[in-house]
Amino acid sequence: MGIIVIVAIVVVVVVSIYYGKTLFQEENPIIMAKSILKLEMTTHEYVKISTAPDRFISNNESKGYTVIKNYMDHLGWKSTRISLNHV
């Protein structure tokens, strides 16, 4: 029983070090941890975090922006390029 507790603590510490910045930027780190785990353990390009409001997480090492843009296009949104250069 003691070894299970030690392993669990080590896993929590390692995950906190590796994903800590992402986990604790949201109000519920448990939901965020579950979403990251699902993203890492599957081939999904994004994972839905919540439904009210709709929030998703994607892996930045993949095609983060492209994945979100494609999903929004699928929903019928049109993307527009805006230039922020002042002439």
C-alpha positions in Angstrom: 0.0 0.0 0.0 2.8 2.4 0.9 4.5 1.9 -2.5 1.3 2.9 -4.3 1.2 6.2 -2.3 4.8 6.9 -3.1 4.3 6.2 -6.8 1.2 8.4 -6.9 3.1 11.3 -5.2 6.0 11.0 -7.7 3.5 11.0 -10.6 1.8 14.1 -9.3 5.1 15.9 -8.8 6.4 15.0 -12.3 3.1 16.0 -13.9 3.0 19.3 -11.9 6.6 20.1 -13.0 6.0 19.3 -16.7 2.4 20.6 -17.1 2.1 22.9 -14.0 1.9 26.1 -15.9 -1.0 24.8 -18.0 -2.8 22.9 -15.2 -3.1 25.8 -12.8 -4.0 28.6 -15.3 -7.6 27.4 -15.2 -10.1 27.2 -12.3 -10.2 23.4 -12.1 -6.8 21.7 -12.6 -8.3 18.2 -12.4 -10.4 18.7 -15.5 -7.4 20.2 -17.2 -5.2 17.3 -16.2 -7.7 14.8 -17.5 -7.9 16.7 -20.8 -4.1 16.8 -21.2 -3.9 13.1 -20.4 -6.5 12.3 -23.0 -4.7 14.5 -25.6 -1.3 12.9 -24.8 -2.7 9.3 -24.8 -4.8 9.5 -28.0 -4.4 10.7 -31.6 -7.0 13.5 -31.1 -5.8 16.9 -32.3 -7.9 18.7 -29.7 -9.9 17.8 -26.6 -13.0 19.6 -25.3 -12.6 20.9 -21.7 -16.0 22.3 -21.0 -19.3 22.9 -22.7 -20.4 26.1 -21.0 -18.6 28.0 -22.5 -17.1 25.7 -25.1 -13.4 25.4 -24.4 -10.8 23.2 -26.0 -7.2 22.3 -25.6 -4.8 21.4 -28.4 -1.1 20.5 -28.5 1.0 23.4 -29.5 3.7 21.0 -30.9 1.2 19.9 -33.5 -0.8 22.3 -35.7 -2.4 24.1 -32.8 -3.7 27.1 -34.7 -4.6 25.1 -37.8 -6.5 22.6 -35.8 -8.6 25.3 -34.2 -9.1 27.2 -37.5 -10.3 23.9 -39.2 -12.7 23.3 -36.3 -14.1 26.8 -36.6 -14.4 26.4 -40.4 -16.3 23.2 -39.7 -18.8 25.1 -37.5 -19.4 27.6 -40.3 -17.1 30.4 -39.0 -15.2 32.4 -41.6 -11.6 33.4 -40.8 -10.4 36.8 -41.7 -6.9 38.2 -41.7 -6.6 41.6 -40.0 -3.5 43.7 -40.5 -2.5 45.5 -37.3 0.1 47.6 -39.2 -0.6 51.3 -38.9 0.2 53.1 -42.2 
